[in-house]
Amino acid sequence: MGVLKEILNLLFGSDPELRRIIGVTLRMSTLSTLISSLLGIPLGVILGSTEFKAKRFVNRILHTLMGLPPVVAGLIVFLFLSRSGPLGTLKLLYSVTAMVIAQVVLITPIMTGLTANIVSVKAPLIHETAAGIGLKPRQRMIYLIYECRVQFISTVLTGFGRAISEVGAVQMVGGNVQFKTRVMTTAIMMQTNMGHFSFAIALGLVLLLIAFLINSLVSRIQEKAGLA
């Protein structure tokens, strides 16, 4: 009953901190996913549709970055944004902006790699078809992006799911500051350490519910496109 009460309080309660936690979580995840999409998808399209000498080496680097530990990404961003770092004068540390930057460092390689894999499978056939109907290189690229649009949507939603579940990097650069940088994952960690297990479980279940809705949306999009 205690957990159920906490869940109902999270969803329908008037606690300003709870609303702030959920609001910061969604804002951080949405912004980082949007920026990562704008960076990662075009890079992935270029990487997956073109051939060059160093491509195999670039792919190795990309695959390494796709598995970058969150705490390492957090450490890199922390060092850049700290007072003694090159971007210390911007005073971004322990802010939502710093958390978004850390998320972008983590998510962009994942989106780039997923996009490159998608494009590399479809590109040969699409280029052959486009060449047969006389499309110019720019038109071929537009046609390629159009043909892969459903998979790109799935990639974006996958990135969002990764962003909303992250804890290590955002904890390091955000500091879990009340009413400012506290998100659902860092709140779960803090509440567990404090022994407030009902509240922590309730937050975790709400987070799982969001992840489930995202995965359901991805599956539905793929089913409509005949990909699942």
Backbone torsions as a table, in degrees:
resi	resn	phi	psi	omega
1	MET	NA	-36.3	-179.5
2	GLY	-62.4	-42.0	179.8
3	VAL	-67.3	-42.9	179.0
4	LEU	-60.7	-40.9	178.9
5	LYS	-63.5	-40.9	179.5
6	GLU	-66.1	-38.9	178.7
7	ILE	-63.3	-46.3	178.7
8	LEU	-62.5	-36.2	177.8
9	ASN	-67.1	-38.0	177.7
10	LEU	-63.7	-42.3	-174.9
11	LEU	-81.6	-36.3	-172.2
12	PHE	-125.8	0.8	-176.0
13	GLY	-76.4	173.2	-177.3
14	SER	-110.5	11.6	-180.0
15	ASP	-66.4	118.2	-177.5
16	PRO	-63.9	-31.5	-179.9
17	GLU	-67.9	-39.9	179.0
18	LEU	-63.9	-44.1	178.1
19	ARG	-62.6	-37.9	-179.6
20	ARG	-67.3	-41.3	179.8
21	ILE	-59.8	-49.1	-179.3
22	ILE	-66.2	-40.4	-180.0
23	GLY	-63.0	-45.3	179.4
24	VAL	-65.5	-39.4	178.9
25	THR	-60.0	-48.6	-178.2
26	LEU	-68.9	-38.1	180.0
27	ARG	-66.0	-45.6	-179.9
28	MET	-63.2	-45.8	-177.2
29	SER	-67.1	-40.5	-179.2
30	THR	-66.9	-46.4	-179.6
31	LEU	-63.6	-45.5	-178.3
32	SER	-66.1	-37.2	177.8
33	THR	-67.0	-41.3	179.7
34	LEU	-62.6	-48.0	-179.2
35	ILE	-64.8	-43.6	179.5
36	SER	-63.4	-35.0	177.8
37	SER	-66.5	-43.5	-179.5
38	LEU	-65.4	-28.1	178.5
39	LEU	-90.9	-48.4	-170.4
40	GLY	-75.5	-40.0	-176.9
41	ILE	-66.6	-48.3	176.6
42	PRO	-60.2	-40.7	177.8
43	LEU	-62.6	-40.9	179.1
44	GLY	-65.5	-38.7	178.1
45	VAL	-63.0	-45.2	179.8
46	ILE	-64.0	-45.7	-178.0
47	LEU	-65.6	-39.3	-176.2
48	GLY	-78.8	-21.4	-174.4
49	SER	-105.9	-3.1	-179.0
50	THR	-122.6	155.5	178.0
51	GLU	-117.7	133.0	177.0
52	PHE	-151.5	165.0	-171.3
53	LYS	-60.3	-41.8	-174.5
54	ALA	-90.2	13.9	-174.3
55	LYS	-61.2	-41.6	-179.3
56	ARG	-63.6	-39.6	177.8
57	PHE	-66.8	-41.9	178.3
58	VAL	-62.2	-40.8	178.7
59	ASN	-63.3	-37.6	178.0
60	ARG	-63.9	-43.5	177.8
61	ILE	-62.7	-44.1	-179.5
62	LEU	-62.0	-43.4	179.2
63	HIS	-65.2	-33.4	175.5
64	THR	-65.6	-43.9	-179.9
65	LEU	-68.5	-29.2	177.6
66	MET	-64.0	-28.0	177.9
67	GLY	-101.2	18.3	-178.9
68	LEU	-60.1	123.2	177.8
69	PRO	-61.2	136.7	-178.3
70	PRO	-55.8	-37.7	-178.7
71	VAL	-67.3	-30.1	176.9
72	VAL	-69.3	-43.8	176.4
73	ALA	-60.7	-42.3	178.2
74	GLY	-62.8	-40.6	179.2
75	LEU	-63.8	-42.9	180.0
76	ILE	-61.3	-48.0	-179.6
77	VAL	-65.6	-39.0	179.3
78	PHE	-60.1	-45.2	-179.3
79	LEU	-64.5	-36.1	178.9
80	PHE	-70.8	-35.5	-173.8
81	LEU	-95.9	-9.7	179.9
82	SER	-67.0	166.1	-175.8
83	ARG	-56.2	-36.9	-179.1
84	SER	-88.7	-0.9	-178.9
85	GLY	-83.8	168.3	-178.0
86	PRO	-63.5	-24.0	179.8
87	LEU	-110.8	17.7	-176.9
88	GLY	-62.2	-29.9	-178.4
89	THR	-66.8	-18.3	179.4
90	LEU	-76.2	-17.5	178.1
91	LYS	54.1	49.7	-178.5
92	LEU	-95.7	-13.5	-177.0
93	LEU	-61.8	144.7	-177.9
94	TYR	61.1	45.4	176.0
95	SER	-138.5	165.2	177.4
96	VAL	-63.2	-33.5	178.3
97	THR	-59.9	-44.1	178.2
98	ALA	-62.4	-38.8	178.6
99	MET	-66.2	-39.7	177.6
100	VAL	-63.2	-42.9	179.1
101	ILE	-59.5	-45.5	179.5
102	ALA	-62.0	-40.5	178.8
103	GLN	-65.2	-39.8	179.6
104	VAL	-62.6	-41.2	178.0
105	VAL	-60.1	-36.5	-179.4
106	LEU	-78.3	-43.5	-168.9
107	ILE	-84.8	-34.5	-175.5
108	THR	-56.2	-47.1	177.7
109	PRO	-60.7	-35.6	179.4
110	ILE	-64.5	-46.6	179.4
111	MET	-65.5	-38.8	178.5
112	THR	-63.2	-45.8	-179.4
113	GLY	-64.8	-44.6	179.0
114	LEU	-63.1	-43.1	179.7
115	THR	-64.1	-44.1	-179.9
116	ALA	-60.9	-40.1	178.6
117	ASN	-65.0	-42.4	179.0
118	ILE	-61.8	-48.8	-175.3
119	VAL	-67.9	-40.1	-177.3
120	SER	-62.0	-28.2	178.3
121	VAL	-76.1	-40.8	-174.6
122	LYS	-90.3	-24.9	-172.1
123	ALA	-56.0	-47.6	-177.0
124	PRO	-56.9	-47.6	-178.8
125	LEU	-66.0	-42.2	-178.4
126	ILE	-66.8	-41.7	178.4
127	HIS	-62.9	-38.9	179.0
128	GLU	-65.2	-43.0	178.4
129	THR	-65.9	-43.4	-179.3
130	ALA	-64.1	-39.6	178.6
131	ALA	-65.7	-34.7	-179.1
132	GLY	-67.6	-30.3	179.9
133	ILE	-99.5	7.6	172.5
134	GLY	77.6	30.2	178.4
135	LEU	-78.4	143.4	177.0
136	LYS	-76.2	162.5	-177.6
137	PRO	-51.8	-43.0	179.7
138	ARG	-65.2	-40.6	178.4
139	GLN	-67.3	-35.4	176.7
140	ARG	-62.2	-41.4	-179.9
141	MET	-64.8	-41.9	178.1
142	ILE	-63.4	-41.8	178.6
143	TYR	-63.6	-40.0	178.5
144	LEU	-62.9	-46.6	179.5
145	ILE	-62.0	-40.6	179.8
146	TYR	-62.8	-43.2	-178.3
147	GLU	-67.1	-25.8	-177.9
148	CYS	-101.2	11.7	-170.9
149	ARG	-60.4	-39.4	-178.4
150	VAL	-66.0	-43.9	178.4
151	GLN	-65.0	-33.7	178.0
152	PHE	-65.3	-38.6	177.1
153	ILE	-62.1	-42.5	177.1
154	SER	-61.9	-38.9	178.4
155	THR	-63.0	-42.6	179.2
156	VAL	-63.3	-44.1	179.9
157	LEU	-67.4	-33.7	174.7
158	THR	-63.4	-42.8	177.1
159	GLY	-62.0	-40.2	178.5
160	PHE	-63.7	-42.1	178.0
161	GLY	-62.7	-37.1	176.8
162	ARG	-67.0	-39.1	-177.2
163	ALA	-68.5	-43.1	-173.6
164	ILE	-73.1	-18.9	-178.2
165	SER	-98.7	-0.5	-176.3
166	GLU	-75.2	143.2	179.2
167	VAL	-132.3	-41.9	-172.5
168	GLY	-61.0	-52.6	-176.8
169	ALA	-67.7	-43.6	-177.5
170	VAL	-69.2	-31.6	175.8
171	GLN	-64.6	-40.3	-175.4
172	MET	-71.0	-43.8	-176.0
173	VAL	-95.4	-18.2	-179.4
174	GLY	-94.0	-30.9	176.9
175	GLY	79.4	-0.2	178.5
176	ASN	54.5	45.4	-177.9
177	VAL	-79.9	128.2	-177.9
178	GLN	-59.4	137.2	179.8
179	PHE	63.1	10.1	-177.9
180	LYS	-132.4	-61.3	-175.9
181	THR	-124.0	11.2	179.6
182	ARG	-79.2	123.0	178.3
183	VAL	-116.1	178.8	-173.1
184	MET	-63.3	-41.6	-177.8
185	THR	-67.8	-43.5	179.4
186	THR	-70.8	-31.4	176.8
187	ALA	-67.0	-38.6	177.3
188	ILE	-61.3	-45.8	179.3
189	MET	-61.0	-45.2	-178.4
190	MET	-65.6	-45.7	-178.4
191	GLN	-65.0	-34.5	176.9
192	THR	-66.2	-43.9	178.4
193	ASN	-64.0	-29.3	179.4
194	MET	-84.1	-7.8	179.8
195	GLY	85.8	10.8	178.1
196	HIS	-89.8	72.9	-169.9
197	PHE	-70.3	-35.6	180.0
198	SER	-61.4	-44.5	-179.9
199	PHE	-66.1	-41.6	179.9
200	ALA	-64.5	-43.0	179.2
201	ILE	-64.8	-40.6	179.4
202	ALA	-61.9	-44.7	176.7
203	LEU	-61.4	-41.8	179.2
204	GLY	-62.9	-40.8	179.5
205	LEU	-66.9	-39.0	176.9
206	VAL	-64.1	-40.6	178.0
207	LEU	-63.8	-41.5	176.7
208	LEU	-64.0	-36.4	178.4
209	LEU	-63.1	-42.9	177.8
210	ILE	-63.0	-44.4	178.8
211	ALA	-62.1	-39.8	178.6
212	PHE	-63.5	-43.0	179.3
213	LEU	-63.2	-39.4	178.5
214	ILE	-64.5	-47.4	-179.9
215	ASN	-64.0	-36.5	178.0
216	SER	-64.8	-40.3	178.9
217	LEU	-64.5	-42.7	177.4
218	VAL	-60.2	-46.2	-179.1
219	SER	-63.4	-39.3	-179.5
220	ARG	-65.9	-41.4	178.5
221	ILE	-62.8	-42.4	-179.7
222	GLN	-67.2	-37.6	179.0
223	GLU	-65.8	-41.3	179.1
224	LYS	-65.2	-31.0	179.9
225	ALA	-87.5	-1.4	180.0
226	GLY	74.4	29.1	-178.2
227	LEU	-103.5	-6.7	-177.6
228	ALA	-128.3	NA	NA
